[in-house]
Amino acid sequence: MSTVLGVAAPLNHGKYLDLPFLIELRLVGEYGLRCKRELWRVQYALSRIRNAARDLLTLDEKNPRRIFEGEALLRRMNRYGLLDESQNKLDYVLALTVENFLERRLQTLVFKTGMAKSIHHARVLIRQRHIVGRQVVNIPSFMVRVDSQKHIDFSLTSPFGGGRPGRVKRKNQRAAAKKAAGGDGDDEEDE
């Protein structure tokens, strides 16, 4: 320990932070997050939910506030698919992890359903407005509800969803049409 103006400061900065750093880095890579701030946002939301559940668990079983707010919290967790219907106690809310939340993101669900080649490709498809629920969503961190999960599909205007073909495919179609019409197709004329 060295002291500067009477304040003790550790000499070896950051050694004890090595394990949380590696855990965060693994989650960022596994779920295709842009930066650690996205992970920290999820951690903060989880801590708020767990604090609310912990606060409600301190109240009496018959307390109207515990009954009303506890049911609302459990209903919200069930709606987002974070808890099963059979898990209807506040103790299960305390057992939630960051991974449970990250599994319900639109980006993860697009990748898990096989619509994207990788988790990063899923993020690109969402940002480029190819993915649609009942409406087009271009936010990769969108939390998908259980009843909305079946509506995840390609947009009708997307080349992936049978819409207008992309630039390269249109160029290849023009070249094939020119070749079929009797042209040799060697001369590249852009129109």
C-alpha positions as CSV (number, residue, x, y, z in Angstrom):
1,M,0.0,0.0,0.0
2,S,1.2,3.4,-0.8
3,T,-0.1,6.6,0.7
4,V,-0.6,9.8,-1.1
5,L,-1.9,12.6,1.1
6,G,-3.0,10.1,3.7
7,V,-5.2,8.0,1.3
8,A,-4.4,4.3,1.1
9,A,-4.4,3.0,-2.5
10,P,-3.7,-0.5,-3.7
11,L,-0.5,-0.9,-5.8
12,N,-1.8,-3.8,-7.9
13,H,-4.7,-2.3,-9.7
14,G,-7.4,-4.5,-11.1
15,K,-6.1,-8.0,-10.2
16,Y,-9.2,-8.8,-8.2
17,L,-11.4,-7.7,-11.1
18,D,-10.0,-10.4,-13.4
19,L,-12.8,-12.9,-12.8
20,P,-15.8,-10.6,-13.3
21,F,-14.1,-9.3,-16.4
22,L,-13.8,-12.8,-17.9
23,I,-17.4,-13.6,-17.0
24,E,-18.7,-10.4,-18.6
25,L,-16.5,-11.0,-21.7
26,R,-17.9,-14.5,-22.1
27,L,-21.5,-13.2,-21.9
28,V,-20.8,-10.4,-24.4
29,G,-19.3,-12.8,-26.9
30,E,-21.9,-15.6,-26.4
31,Y,-24.9,-13.4,-26.8
32,G,-23.4,-11.0,-29.4
33,L,-23.7,-7.8,-27.3
34,R,-22.2,-4.6,-28.7
35,C,-20.6,-3.5,-25.5
36,K,-20.6,-4.2,-21.8
37,R,-23.1,-1.4,-21.2
38,E,-25.8,-3.7,-22.7
39,L,-24.8,-6.4,-20.2
40,W,-24.8,-3.9,-17.3
41,R,-28.3,-2.7,-18.3
42,V,-29.6,-6.3,-18.1
43,Q,-27.8,-6.8,-14.8
44,Y,-29.4,-3.6,-13.4
45,A,-32.9,-4.6,-14.5
46,L,-32.4,-8.0,-12.9
47,S,-31.2,-6.5,-9.7
48,R,-34.2,-4.2,-9.5
49,I,-36.6,-7.2,-10.0
50,R,-34.7,-9.3,-7.4
51,N,-34.8,-6.4,-4.9
52,A,-38.5,-6.0,-5.4
53,A,-39.0,-9.7,-4.8
54,R,-36.7,-9.7,-1.8
55,D,-38.7,-6.7,-0.4
56,L,-42.0,-8.5,-0.9
57,L,-40.7,-11.7,0.8
58,T,-40.0,-9.7,4.0
59,L,-43.7,-8.9,4.2
60,D,-46.3,-11.2,5.8
61,E,-47.9,-13.9,3.6
62,K,-51.4,-12.3,4.1
63,N,-50.2,-8.7,3.4
64,P,-52.3,-7.2,0.6
65,R,-49.2,-5.4,-0.9
66,R,-47.3,-8.7,-1.0
67,I,-50.2,-10.5,-2.7
68,F,-51.0,-7.8,-5.2
69,E,-47.4,-6.8,-6.2
70,G,-46.2,-10.4,-6.0
71,E,-48.8,-11.6,-8.4
72,A,-48.1,-8.8,-10.8
73,L,-44.3,-9.5,-10.7
74,L,-44.8,-13.2,-11.3
75,R,-47.3,-12.5,-14.1
76,R,-44.8,-10.3,-15.8
77,M,-42.0,-12.9,-15.4
78,N,-44.3,-15.5,-16.9
79,R,-45.4,-13.3,-19.8
80,Y,-41.7,-12.8,-20.8
81,G,-40.9,-16.5,-20.5
82,L,-38.5,-16.0,-17.7
83,L,-40.4,-18.3,-15.4
84,D,-42.6,-21.3,-16.2
85,E,-46.3,-21.4,-15.2
86,S,-45.4,-24.0,-12.5
87,Q,-42.9,-21.6,-10.9
88,N,-45.4,-19.2,-9.2
89,K,-43.5,-18.3,-6.1
90,L,-41.3,-15.3,-5.3
91,D,-38.4,-17.5,-4.4
92,Y,-38.1,-18.5,-8.1
93,V,-37.7,-14.8,-9.0
94,L,-34.6,-14.7,-6.7
95,A,-33.1,-17.6,-8.7
96,L,-33.2,-15.7,-12.0
97,T,-29.9,-15.0,-13.7
98,V,-28.6,-12.7,-16.4
99,E,-28.6,-15.6,-18.9
100,N,-32.3,-16.0,-18.4
101,F,-32.8,-12.4,-19.6
102,L,-30.3,-12.6,-22.4
103,E,-32.1,-15.8,-23.8
104,R,-35.3,-13.7,-24.2
105,R,-33.7,-11.0,-26.4
106,L,-34.9,-10.8,-30.0
107,Q,-31.3,-11.2,-31.2
108,T,-30.9,-14.5,-29.4
109,L,-34.2,-15.8,-30.5
110,V,-33.6,-15.0,-34.2
111,F,-30.3,-16.9,-33.9
112,K,-31.8,-19.9,-32.0
113,T,-34.6,-20.3,-34.5
114,G,-32.1,-20.7,-37.3
115,M,-33.0,-17.5,-39.2
116,A,-29.4,-16.2,-38.9
117,K,-26.0,-17.9,-39.4
118,S,-24.5,-16.5,-36.2
119,I,-25.5,-14.3,-33.3
120,H,-23.8,-11.4,-34.9
121,H,-25.7,-12.0,-38.2
122,A,-28.9,-12.0,-36.2
123,R,-28.0,-8.5,-34.9
124,V,-27.3,-7.2,-38.4
125,L,-30.6,-8.6,-39.7
126,I,-32.6,-6.9,-36.9
127,R,-30.8,-3.6,-37.4
128,Q,-31.4,-3.7,-41.2
129,R,-35.2,-4.2,-40.5
130,H,-35.4,-7.7,-42.0
131,I,-37.0,-9.2,-38.9
132,V,-40.6,-8.5,-38.0
133,G,-42.9,-9.5,-35.2
134,R,-46.4,-8.2,-35.7
135,Q,-44.5,-5.0,-36.5
136,V,-41.0,-4.4,-37.7
137,V,-38.6,-4.2,-34.7
138,N,-35.0,-3.0,-35.2
139,I,-33.9,-3.2,-31.6
140,P,-31.7,-6.3,-30.9
141,S,-32.3,-6.0,-27.2
142,F,-36.1,-6.1,-27.5
143,M,-37.5,-8.5,-24.9
144,V,-39.8,-10.9,-26.7
145,R,-43.0,-12.1,-24.9
146,V,-44.0,-15.7,-25.1
147,D,-47.1,-15.0,-27.1
148,S,-45.1,-12.8,-29.6
149,Q,-42.4,-15.4,-30.1
150,K,-44.4,-17.2,-32.9
151,H,-44.7,-14.1,-34.9
152,I,-40.9,-13.6,-35.4
153,D,-40.3,-13.9,-39.2
154,F,-38.7,-12.1,-42.1
155,S,-40.3,-8.9,-43.3
156,L,-42.4,-9.2,-46.4
157,T,-40.3,-6.4,-48.0
158,S,-37.1,-8.1,-47.1
159,P,-35.2,-10.1,-49.8
160,F,-34.9,-12.9,-47.3
161,G,-38.7,-13.0,-46.9
162,G,-39.6,-13.2,-50.6
163,G,-39.6,-9.4,-51.2
164,R,-37.7,-7.6,-53.9
165,P,-34.4,-9.3,-54.6
166,G,-31.2,-7.5,-53.5
167,R,-28.8,-5.6,-55.7
168,V,-26.4,-8.4,-56.6
169,K,-29.3,-10.8,-57.4
170,R,-31.0,-8.3,-59.6
171,K,-27.7,-7.8,-61.5
172,N,-27.4,-11.5,-62.0
173,Q,-31.0,-11.8,-63.1
174,R,-30.4,-9.1,-65.7
175,A,-27.3,-10.8,-67.0
176,A,-29.1,-14.2,-67.2
177,A,-32.0,-12.5,-69.1
178,K,-29.6,-10.9,-71.5
179,K,-27.8,-14.2,-72.1
180,A,-31.1,-16.0,-72.7
181,A,-32.2,-13.3,-75.1
182,G,-29.3,-14.1,-77.4
183,G,-26.7,-11.6,-76.1
184,D,-23.3,-13.0,-75.2
185,G,-23.4,-11.3,-71.8
186,D,-19.7,-10.3,-71.9
187,D,-20.4,-6.6,-72.3
188,E,-21.2,-5.0,-68.9
189,E,-23.6,-2.1,-69.5
190,D,-25.0,-0.5,-66.3
191,E,-28.3,1.2,-66.8
